[in-house]
Amino acid sequence: MAVWEEMDRSLRRYAPSPLAHDKSSELLHALLSQGSAPTQAAAARLAAGMLAHDEYRAMLLRAELFDALLPPLKNGTAEVKLSLMSVIASLTSLEAGRAQLRLCGGIGNLLDVLLSSSSTEDVQEATCQVLANLLEDQTDDWRQLLQNGATFSLVAM
């Protein structure tokens, strides 16, 4: 709980300050990558709320959160996966976010979630939104999706 309080204090006191943004990004990164499942879900919801504001969206893009967002997708609860996918969808709505996801090899993680039998319909829908965002660019992401069997999963939906 002290981490949440420190983040809140940092945002309230130094909101316009780049130092506060850096500290908040670090704390959010730690909560996403090292927290328990409920903490990860709450941190993802916080990040999703922050993404609604332009100044925080830029901060979160600079923070390169994908390395903290992707690992919990493998064995997180449905709530955690849905929260994380919402953040990833928001981040990938921007070209810089899509480029970051590609650089960290995130398409494989998305395919794992999509092809997983344990994914709920909501999680699959959020994953499809992220994949749709990726396909907006003139890249060959569609080849990777095709080669890894995503087409069959999408048709089955």
BADREN-113897 format. One record per residue: residue number from 1; x, y, z of N, C-alpha, C, O in turn. Coordinates in steps of 0.2 Angstrom, whole numbers. Example, Ala and Ser with C-alpha at 12.3 -4.5 7.8 and 13.67 -1.06 7.14 Angstrom:
<pts>
  seq   n.xx   n.yy   n.zz  ca.xx  ca.yy  ca.zz   c.xx   c.yy   c.zz   o.xx   o.yy   o.zz
    1     66    -28     39     62    -22     39     66    -16     39     71    -17     42
    2     64    -11     35     68     -5     36     64      0     39     67      6     40
</pts>
This chain:
<pts>
  seq   n.xx   n.yy   n.zz  ca.xx  ca.yy  ca.zz   c.xx   c.yy   c.zz   o.xx   o.yy   o.zz
    1      4     -6      0      0      0      0      4      6      0      2     11     -3
    2     10      6      3     15     12      3     17     14     -4     17     20     -5
    3     17      9     -9     19     11    -15     13     15    -19     15     21    -22
    4      7     13    -17      1     17    -20      1     24    -17      0     29    -21
    5      3     25    -11      3     31     -7      8     36    -10      7     42    -11
    6     14     33    -11     20     36    -14     18     39    -21     20     45    -22
    7     15     35    -25     13     37    -32      8     42    -31      9     47    -35
    8      3     42    -27     -2     47    -27      1     54    -24     -1     59    -27
    9      5     53    -19      9     59    -17     13     62    -22     13     69    -23
   10     16     58    -26     21     61    -31     17     64    -37     18     70    -39
   11     11     61    -39      7     64    -44      4     71    -42      3     75    -45
   12      1     71    -35     -2     77    -33      3     83    -32      1     88    -34
   13      9     81    -29     13     87    -27     17     89    -33     18     95    -34
   14     19     85    -38     24     87    -43     21     85    -50     24     84    -55
   15     14     85    -51     11     83    -57     14     86    -63     15     83    -68
   16     16     93    -63     19     96    -69     26     94    -70     29     95    -75
   17     29     91    -65     36     90    -65     38     83    -68     35     78    -67
   18     43     84    -73     46     78    -76     48     73    -71     48     67    -72
   19     51     75    -65     53     70    -60     48     66    -57     48     60    -56
   20     42     69    -56     36     65    -54     34     60    -59     32     55    -57
   21     34     62    -65     32     58    -70     37     52    -71     34     46    -71
   22     43     53    -70     48     47    -70     47     43    -64     47     37    -65
   23     46     46    -58     45     42    -52     38     38    -53     38     32    -51
   24     33     41    -55     27     38    -56     27     32    -61     24     27    -60
   25     31     33    -66     32     28    -71     35     22    -68     34     16    -69
   26     41     23    -64     44     18    -61     40     14    -56     40      8    -56
   27     36     17    -52     31     14    -47     26     10    -51     25      4    -49
   28     23     12    -56     18      9    -60     21      3    -63     18     -3    -63
   29     27      3    -66     31     -2    -69     32     -8    -64     31    -14    -65
   30     34     -6    -58     35    -11    -52     29    -14    -50     29    -20    -49
   31     23    -10    -50     17    -14    -48     15    -19    -53     12    -24    -52
   32     16    -17    -59     14    -21    -65     18    -28    -65     15    -33    -67
   33     24    -27    -64     29    -32    -65     30    -37    -59     31    -43    -59
   34     29    -34    -53     31    -38    -47     25    -38    -42     25    -42    -37
   35     19    -35    -44     14    -36    -39     10    -42    -39     11    -46    -44
   36      5    -43    -34      1    -49    -34     -4    -48    -40     -5    -42    -43
   37     -8    -53    -41    -13    -52    -47    -18    -47    -46    -19    -43    -50
   38    -21    -46    -40    -25    -40    -38    -22    -33    -39    -24    -29    -42
   39    -15    -33    -37    -11    -27    -38    -10    -25    -45    -10    -20    -47
   40     -8    -31    -49     -7    -30    -56    -14    -27    -60    -13    -23    -64
   41    -19    -30    -58    -26    -28    -61    -27    -21    -59    -29    -17    -63
   42    -26    -19    -53    -27    -12    -51    -22     -7    -54    -24     -2    -56
   43    -16     -9    -55    -11     -5    -58    -13     -4    -65    -12      1    -68
   44    -15     -9    -69    -17     -9    -76    -23     -4    -76    -23      0    -81
   45    -28     -5    -72    -34      0    -72    -31      7    -71    -34     12    -74
   46    -27      8    -66    -24     15    -65    -20     17    -72    -22     23    -74
   47    -17     13    -75    -13     15    -81    -18     17    -87    -18     21    -90
   48    -24     13    -87    -29     14    -92    -32     21    -91    -34     25    -95
   49    -33     22    -84    -36     29    -83    -31     35    -84    -33     40    -87
   50    -25     34    -83    -20     39    -85    -20     40    -92    -18     45    -95
   51    -21     35    -96    -20     35   -103    -26     40   -106    -25     42   -112
   52    -31     41   -102    -36     45   -105    -34     53   -105    -37     57   -108
   53    -28     54   -102    -25     61   -102    -19     61   -106    -14     57   -105
   54    -19     66   -111    -13     67   -115     -6     67   -112     -2     64   -114
   55     -6     71   -106      1     72   -103      3     65   -100      9     64   -100
   56     -2     61    -98      0     55    -95      1     50   -100      5     45    -99
   57     -2     50   -106     -1     45   -111      6     46   -114      9     41   -115
   58      8     52   -115     15     53   -117     20     50   -112     25     47   -113
   59     19     51   -105     23     49   -100     23     41   -100     29     38   -100
   60     18     38   -101     17     31   -101     21     28   -107     24     22   -107
   61     20     31   -113     24     29   -119     31     29   -118     35     25   -120
   62     34     35   -115     41     35   -113     43     30   -108     49     28   -108
   63     39     28   -104     40     23    -99     42     16   -101     44     12    -98
   64     40     15   -108     40      8   -111     38      3   -106     42     -1   -104
   65     32      3   -105     29     -2   -100     28     -9   -103     26    -14    -99
   66     29    -10   -109     27    -17   -112     31    -22   -109     28    -28   -108
   67     37    -21   -107     40    -27   -104     37    -29    -97     38    -34    -94
   68     33    -24    -94     30    -26    -88     23    -28    -89     20    -32    -85
   69     20    -26    -95     13    -28    -96     12    -35    -99      7    -38    -98
   70     17    -37   -103     17    -43   -107     18    -50   -103     14    -54   -103
   71     23    -50    -98     23    -57    -94     17    -59    -90     16    -65    -90
   72     13    -54    -87      8    -57    -83      2    -60    -88     -3    -63    -85
   73      2    -58    -94     -3    -61    -99     -2    -69    -99     -7    -72   -101
   74      3    -72    -98      4    -79    -98      0    -83    -93     -3    -88    -95
   75      0    -80    -87     -3    -84    -82     -7    -80    -77     -9    -82    -71
   76     -9    -74    -79    -13    -70    -75    -20    -72    -75    -22    -76    -79
   77    -24    -69    -70    -31    -71    -70    -35    -67    -76    -32    -63    -79
   78    -41    -69    -77    -45    -66    -83    -45    -58    -82    -45    -55    -86
   79    -46    -56    -75    -47    -49    -74    -40    -46    -75    -40    -40    -78
   80    -35    -49    -73    -28    -46    -75    -27    -45    -82    -25    -40    -85
   81    -28    -51    -86    -27    -51    -93    -32    -45    -96    -29    -42   -101
   82    -38    -45    -94    -42    -40    -97    -40    -33    -96    -40    -28   -100
   83    -38    -31    -90    -35    -25    -88    -29    -23    -92    -28    -18    -94
   84    -24    -28    -92    -18    -27    -96    -19    -26   -103    -16    -21   -107
   85    -24    -30   -106    -26    -29   -113    -29    -22   -115    -28    -19   -120
   86    -33    -19   -110    -35    -13   -111    -30     -7   -111    -30     -3   -115
   87    -25     -8   -107    -19     -4   -107    -15     -4   -114    -14      1   -117
   88    -14    -11   -116    -10    -12   -122    -14     -9   -128    -11     -6   -133
   89    -21    -10   -128    -25     -7   -133    -24      0   -134    -24      3   -139
   90    -24      4   -128    -24     11   -128    -17     13   -130    -16     18   -134
   91    -12     10   -128     -5     11   -130     -4     10   -138      0     14   -141
   92     -7      5   -140     -6      3   -147    -10      7   -152    -10      6   -158
   93    -15     11   -149    -19     16   -153    -14     21   -156    -16     25   -161
   94     -8     22   -154     -3     27   -156      2     23   -160      4     18   -158
   95      5     26   -165     10     23   -169     16     21   -165     19     16   -165
   96     18     26   -160     24     24   -156     23     18   -151     28     14   -150
   97     17     17   -149     15     12   -145     16      5   -149     18      0   -146
   98     13      5   -155     13     -1   -159     21     -2   -161     23     -8   -161
   99     25      2   -162     32      1   -163     35     -2   -157     39     -7   -158
  100     34      1   -151     37     -2   -145     34     -9   -144     39    -14   -142
  101     28    -11   -145     26    -18   -144     29    -22   -149     31    -28   -147
  102     30    -20   -155     34    -24   -160     41    -26   -158     44    -31   -158
  103     45    -20   -155     52    -21   -153     53    -26   -148     58    -29   -147
  104     48    -26   -143     49    -31   -137     46    -38   -139     45    -42   -134
  105     44    -39   -145     41    -46   -147     34    -47   -144     33    -53   -143
  106     30    -42   -143     24    -43   -140     19    -47   -144     14    -49   -141
  107     20    -47   -151     15    -50   -155     14    -58   -153      8    -60   -153
  108     19    -61   -151     19    -68   -149     15    -69   -143     11    -73   -142
  109     16    -64   -138     12    -64   -132      4    -63   -133      0    -67   -130
  110      3    -59   -138     -4    -58   -140     -7    -64   -143    -13    -66   -142
  111     -3    -67   -147     -6    -74   -150     -7    -79   -145    -12    -83   -145
  112     -2    -79   -140     -3    -84   -135    -10    -83   -131    -14    -88   -130
  113    -12    -77   -130    -18    -75   -126    -24    -77   -131    -29    -80   -129
  114    -23    -75   -137    -29    -76   -142    -30    -84   -143    -36    -86   -143
  115    -25    -88   -143    -25    -95   -144    -26    -99   -138    -28   -105   -139
  116    -26    -96   -132    -27   -100   -126    -34   -101   -125    -39    -97   -126
  117    -35   -108   -123    -42   -110   -122    -45   -107   -115    -51   -107   -114
  118    -40   -104   -111    -43   -101   -105    -45    -94   -105    -47    -91   -100
  119    -44    -91   -111    -45    -84   -112    -53    -83   -112    -56    -87   -116
  120    -56    -78   -109    -63    -77   -109    -64    -73   -115    -60    -71   -119
  121    -71    -72   -117    -73    -69   -123    -71    -61   -122    -69    -58   -128
  122    -71    -58   -117    -69    -51   -116    -61    -50   -117    -59    -46   -120
  123    -57    -55   -115    -50    -55   -116    -49    -56   -123    -44    -52   -126
  124    -52    -60   -126    -51    -62   -134    -53    -55   -138    -49    -53   -142
  125    -58    -52   -136    -61    -46   -139    -55    -40   -138    -54    -37   -143
  126    -53    -40   -132    -48    -34   -131    -41    -36   -135    -38    -32   -138
  127    -40    -42   -135    -34    -45   -139    -35    -43   -147    -30    -41   -150
  128    -41    -44   -149    -42    -43   -156    -42    -35   -158    -39    -33   -163
  129    -43    -31   -153    -43    -24   -153    -35    -22   -154    -34    -18   -158
  130    -31    -25   -150    -24    -24   -151    -21    -26   -157    -17    -22   -161
  131    -23    -32   -160    -21    -34   -166    -23    -30   -172    -20    -29   -176
  132    -30    -27   -171    -32    -23   -176    -28    -16   -176    -27    -14   -182
  133    -26    -14   -170    -22     -8   -170    -15     -9   -174    -13     -5   -177
  134    -12    -15   -173     -6    -17   -176     -6    -17   -183     -2    -15   -187
  135    -12    -19   -186    -13    -20   -193    -14    -13   -197    -15    -13   -203
  136    -15     -8   -193    -16     -1   -196     -9      1   -199    -10      5   -204
  137     -4     -1   -197      3      1   -200      4     -4   -206      1     -9   -207
  138      8     -1   -211     10     -5   -216     16     -9   -215     22     -8   -217
  139     15    -14   -211     20    -19   -209     18    -26   -211     12    -27   -214
  140     22    -31   -209     20    -38   -211     18    -42   -205     18    -48   -205
  141     15    -38   -200     12    -42   -194      7    -47   -196      6    -52   -193
  142      3    -46   -201     -2    -50   -203      1    -57   -205     -2    -62   -204
  143      7    -57   -208     11    -63   -209     12    -68   -203     11    -74   -203
  144     14    -64   -198     15    -68   -192      9    -70   -189      9    -76   -186
  145      4    -67   -189     -3    -69   -187     -5    -75   -191     -8    -80   -188
  146     -4    -75   -197     -6    -80   -202     -2    -87   -200     -5    -92   -200
  147      4    -86   -200      9    -91   -199      8    -95   -192      9   -101   -191
  148      5    -91   -187      4    -94   -180     -3    -96   -179     -4    -98   -173
  149     -7    -97   -184    -13    -99   -183    -19    -95   -180    -24    -97   -178
  150    -18    -88   -180    -22    -84   -177    -29    -84   -182    -34    -82   -179
  151    -28    -85   -188    -34    -84   -193    -39    -89   -191    -45    -88   -190
  152    -37    -95   -189    -42   -100   -187    -46    -99   -180    -52   -100   -180
  153    -42    -96   -176    -45    -93   -169    -50    -88   -171    -55    -88   -168
  154    -48    -83   -175    -52    -77   -176    -59    -80   -180    -64    -77   -179
  155    -58    -84   -185    -64    -87   -188    -69    -91   -183    -75    -90   -184
  156    -66    -94   -179    -70    -98   -174    -73    -94   -169    -78    -96   -166
  157    -71    -87   -168    -75    -83   -164    -81    -81   -167    -85    -77   -164
</pts>
